[in-house]
């Protein structure tokens, strides 16, 4: 790729890298970004950033960008079971991470720095978006914990393998993932599909970033040996029914909140649609779209008892067995949970960000205390704490929230599992 660019342009890039000591300077970069008019369209856009030289010199305060990251599932399991704390586990994994520092190929043209390879374009776009996503989370007061303020590793073109001996990765392309035990977000290889690569989708990036907020808020507490032991138990093959149910409900809650955060950040409800354009993947978007048929008609009871209407069964073919079946699609329950908050906010993305998410994050520590006691997690514990806090915060919003619970979680209301919604 060096031959594509003239020598003087690379000299400008070199001078840019050497100017770190002169302080932050604005630079223009070309990235793939969402049309901010509210339409779910992406295009090459020129944006301004103050951190380009820090990004290129691996000196960003909040992120560490890596290339060709390879993570072994066997190593993750071993580190989780052999470590004494969350920090020790993450330190062990990150120290042995198979990766190299990211060195994107970019050059200046007409005052704009542009990528010379697709990987470099992905890296520039991710760098810009993650800075904005983190800033958004900070503005909403969602970075309370010490661990959320630490540097986050981002792997461009990351791969996950079962073991060192495997030739093919477990996940090969067109996706992104947050690996909590390593505190790494991986952006996988782009595939040959017609839609926008998921690793370039701002909604997907925001979704994965929120998984980090949830993980650090809920799990990471090095002062709680009980919580650490509870986390280790996730990696053990034999689990009691109550443990399986708690894990499924926690995962569904995690996915629901990540979708809400993505909607609040992008302002786009079906943010995945632009990436899931193939007929085989479109069904995923249809099931997750909070304005779609599934979100409108599915209920907690129908999923728990596996009595979905025939038109909805294609989205959730595996029975939940009251949310104890590992084959159950947790995103089905996540959609029902997210729909409650979405409707309570009048389908307003700004209200999701300014009202619902800050309240939700004020509730998450109470779930952590449930883990500290090694008690089973259930949704009524989450909803009750949220209802209690929303009642004191905004009576009108509280009424709307309780009304949505009555529509979609009717059994919890009838059995008085949400006392703060009684009489609402």
ZINOR-V378757 format. One record per residue. N is the residue number from 1. RES is the residue in three letters. SS is DSSP state (A for helix, B for strand, O for the rest). Layout:
# ZINOR-V378757
N|RES|SS ; N|RES|SS
This chain:
# ZINOR-V378757
1|UNK|O ; 2|UNK|A ; 3|UNK|A ; 4|UNK|A ; 5|UNK|O ; 6|UNK|O ; 7|UNK|A ; 8|UNK|A ; 9|UNK|A ; 10|UNK|A ; 11|UNK|A ; 12|UNK|A ; 13|UNK|A ; 14|UNK|A ; 15|UNK|A ; 16|UNK|A ; 17|UNK|A ; 18|UNK|A ; 19|UNK|A ; 20|UNK|A ; 21|UNK|A ; 22|UNK|A ; 23|UNK|O ; 24|UNK|O ; 25|UNK|O ; 26|UNK|O ; 27|UNK|B ; 28|UNK|B ; 29|UNK|B ; 30|UNK|B ; 31|UNK|B ; 32|UNK|B ; 33|UNK|B ; 34|UNK|B ; 35|UNK|O ; 36|UNK|O ; 37|UNK|O ; 38|UNK|O ; 39|UNK|O ; 40|UNK|O ; 41|UNK|O ; 42|UNK|B ; 43|UNK|B ; 44|UNK|B ; 45|UNK|B ; 46|UNK|B ; 47|UNK|B ; 48|UNK|B ; 49|UNK|B ; 50|UNK|O ; 51|UNK|O ; 52|UNK|A ; 53|UNK|A ; 54|UNK|A ; 55|UNK|A ; 56|UNK|A ; 57|UNK|O ; 58|UNK|O ; 59|UNK|O ; 60|UNK|O ; 61|UNK|O ; 62|UNK|O ; 63|UNK|B ; 64|UNK|B ; 65|UNK|B ; 66|UNK|B ; 67|UNK|B ; 68|UNK|B ; 69|UNK|B ; 70|UNK|B ; 71|UNK|B ; 72|UNK|B ; 73|UNK|A ; 74|UNK|A ; 75|UNK|A ; 76|UNK|A ; 77|UNK|A ; 78|UNK|A ; 79|UNK|A ; 80|UNK|A ; 81|UNK|A ; 82|UNK|A ; 83|UNK|O ; 84|UNK|O ; 85|UNK|O ; 86|UNK|A ; 87|UNK|A ; 88|UNK|A ; 89|UNK|A ; 90|UNK|A ; 91|UNK|A ; 92|UNK|A ; 93|UNK|A ; 94|UNK|A ; 95|UNK|A ; 96|UNK|O ; 97|UNK|O ; 98|UNK|B ; 99|UNK|B ; 100|UNK|B ; 101|UNK|B ; 102|UNK|O ; 103|UNK|O ; 104|UNK|O ; 105|UNK|O ; 106|UNK|B ; 107|UNK|B ; 108|UNK|B ; 109|UNK|B ; 110|UNK|O ; 111|UNK|O ; 112|UNK|B ; 113|UNK|B ; 114|UNK|B ; 115|UNK|B ; 116|UNK|O ; 117|UNK|O ; 118|UNK|A ; 119|UNK|A ; 120|UNK|A ; 121|UNK|A ; 122|UNK|A ; 123|UNK|A ; 124|UNK|A ; 125|UNK|A ; 126|UNK|A ; 127|UNK|A ; 128|UNK|A ; 129|UNK|A ; 130|UNK|A ; 131|UNK|A ; 132|UNK|A ; 133|UNK|A ; 134|UNK|A ; 135|UNK|A ; 136|UNK|A ; 137|UNK|A ; 138|UNK|A ; 139|UNK|A ; 140|UNK|O ; 141|UNK|O ; 142|UNK|O ; 143|UNK|O ; 144|UNK|O ; 145|UNK|O ; 146|UNK|A ; 147|UNK|A ; 148|UNK|A ; 149|UNK|A ; 150|UNK|O ; 151|UNK|O ; 152|UNK|B ; 153|UNK|B ; 154|UNK|B ; 155|UNK|B ; 156|UNK|B ; 157|UNK|O ; 158|UNK|O ; 159|UNK|B ; 160|UNK|B ; 161|UNK|B ; 162|UNK|O ; 163|UNK|O ; 164|UNK|O ; 165|UNK|O ; 166|UNK|O ; 167|UNK|O ; 168|UNK|O ; 169|UNK|O ; 170|UNK|O ; 171|UNK|B ; 172|UNK|O ; 173|UNK|B ; 174|UNK|O ; 175|UNK|O ; 176|UNK|B ; 177|UNK|B ; 178|UNK|B ; 179|UNK|B ; 180|UNK|O ; 181|UNK|O ; 182|UNK|O ; 183|UNK|O ; 184|UNK|B ; 185|UNK|B ; 186|UNK|B ; 187|UNK|B ; 188|UNK|O ; 189|UNK|B ; 190|UNK|O ; 191|UNK|O ; 192|UNK|O ; 193|UNK|O ; 194|UNK|O ; 195|UNK|O ; 196|UNK|O ; 197|UNK|O ; 198|UNK|A ; 199|UNK|A ; 200|UNK|A ; 201|UNK|O ; 202|UNK|A ; 203|UNK|A ; 204|UNK|A ; 205|UNK|A ; 206|UNK|A ; 207|UNK|A ; 208|UNK|A ; 209|UNK|A ; 210|UNK|A ; 211|UNK|A ; 212|UNK|A ; 213|UNK|A ; 214|UNK|A ; 215|UNK|A ; 216|UNK|A ; 217|UNK|A ; 218|UNK|A ; 219|UNK|O ; 220|UNK|O ; 221|UNK|O ; 222|UNK|O ; 223|UNK|O ; 224|UNK|O ; 225|UNK|A ; 226|UNK|A ; 227|UNK|A ; 228|UNK|A ; 229|UNK|A ; 230|UNK|A ; 231|UNK|A ; 232|UNK|A ; 233|UNK|A ; 234|UNK|O ; 235|UNK|O ; 236|UNK|O ; 237|UNK|O ; 238|UNK|O ; 239|UNK|O ; 240|UNK|O ; 241|UNK|A ; 242|UNK|A ; 243|UNK|A ; 244|UNK|A ; 245|UNK|A ; 246|UNK|A ; 247|UNK|A ; 248|UNK|A ; 249|UNK|A ; 250|UNK|A ; 251|UNK|A ; 252|UNK|A ; 253|UNK|A ; 254|UNK|A ; 255|UNK|A ; 256|UNK|A ; 257|UNK|A ; 258|UNK|A ; 259|UNK|A ; 260|UNK|A ; 261|UNK|A ; 262|UNK|A ; 263|UNK|A ; 264|UNK|A ; 265|UNK|A ; 266|UNK|A ; 267|UNK|O ; 268|UNK|O ; 269|UNK|O ; 270|UNK|O ; 271|UNK|O ; 272|UNK|O ; 273|UNK|O ; 274|UNK|O ; 275|UNK|O ; 276|UNK|O ; 277|UNK|O ; 278|UNK|O ; 279|UNK|A ; 280|UNK|A ; 281|UNK|A ; 282|UNK|A ; 283|UNK|A ; 284|UNK|A ; 285|UNK|A ; 286|UNK|A ; 287|UNK|A ; 288|UNK|A ; 289|UNK|O ; 290|UNK|O ; 291|UNK|O ; 292|UNK|O ; 293|UNK|A ; 294|UNK|A ; 295|UNK|A ; 296|UNK|A ; 297|UNK|A ; 298|UNK|O ; 299|UNK|O ; 300|UNK|A ; 301|UNK|A ; 302|UNK|A ; 303|UNK|A ; 304|UNK|A ; 305|UNK|O ; 306|UNK|O ; 307|UNK|O ; 308|UNK|O ; 309|UNK|O ; 310|UNK|A ; 311|UNK|A ; 312|UNK|A ; 313|UNK|O ; 314|UNK|O ; 315|UNK|O ; 316|UNK|O ; 317|UNK|O ; 318|UNK|O ; 319|UNK|O ; 320|UNK|O ; 321|UNK|O ; 322|UNK|O ; 323|UNK|O ; 324|UNK|O ; 325|UNK|O ; 326|UNK|O ; 327|UNK|O ; 328|UNK|O ; 329|UNK|O ; 330|UNK|A ; 331|UNK|A ; 332|UNK|A ; 333|UNK|A ; 334|UNK|A ; 335|UNK|A ; 336|UNK|A ; 337|UNK|A ; 338|UNK|A ; 339|UNK|A ; 340|UNK|A ; 341|UNK|A ; 342|UNK|A ; 343|UNK|A ; 344|UNK|A ; 345|UNK|O ; 346|UNK|O ; 347|UNK|O ; 348|UNK|O ; 349|UNK|A ; 350|UNK|A ; 351|UNK|A ; 352|UNK|A ; 353|UNK|A ; 354|UNK|A ; 355|UNK|A ; 356|UNK|A ; 357|UNK|A ; 358|UNK|A ; 359|UNK|A ; 360|UNK|A ; 361|UNK|A ; 362|UNK|A ; 363|UNK|A ; 364|UNK|A ; 365|UNK|A ; 366|UNK|A ; 367|UNK|A ; 368|UNK|A ; 369|UNK|A ; 370|UNK|A ; 371|UNK|A ; 372|UNK|A ; 373|UNK|O ; 374|UNK|O ; 375|UNK|O ; 376|UNK|O ; 377|UNK|O ; 378|UNK|O ; 379|UNK|A ; 380|UNK|A ; 381|UNK|A ; 382|UNK|A ; 383|UNK|A ; 384|UNK|A ; 385|UNK|A ; 386|UNK|A ; 387|UNK|A ; 388|UNK|A ; 389|UNK|A ; 390|UNK|A ; 391|UNK|A ; 392|UNK|A ; 393|UNK|A ; 394|UNK|O ; 395|UNK|A ; 396|UNK|A ; 397|UNK|A ; 398|UNK|A ; 399|UNK|A ; 400|UNK|A ; 401|UNK|A ; 402|UNK|A ; 403|UNK|A ; 404|UNK|A ; 405|UNK|A ; 406|UNK|A ; 407|UNK|A ; 408|UNK|A ; 409|UNK|O ; 410|UNK|A ; 411|UNK|A ; 412|UNK|A ; 413|UNK|A ; 414|UNK|A ; 415|UNK|O ; 416|UNK|O ; 417|UNK|O ; 418|UNK|O ; 419|UNK|A ; 420|UNK|A ; 421|UNK|A ; 422|UNK|O ; 423|UNK|O ; 424|UNK|O
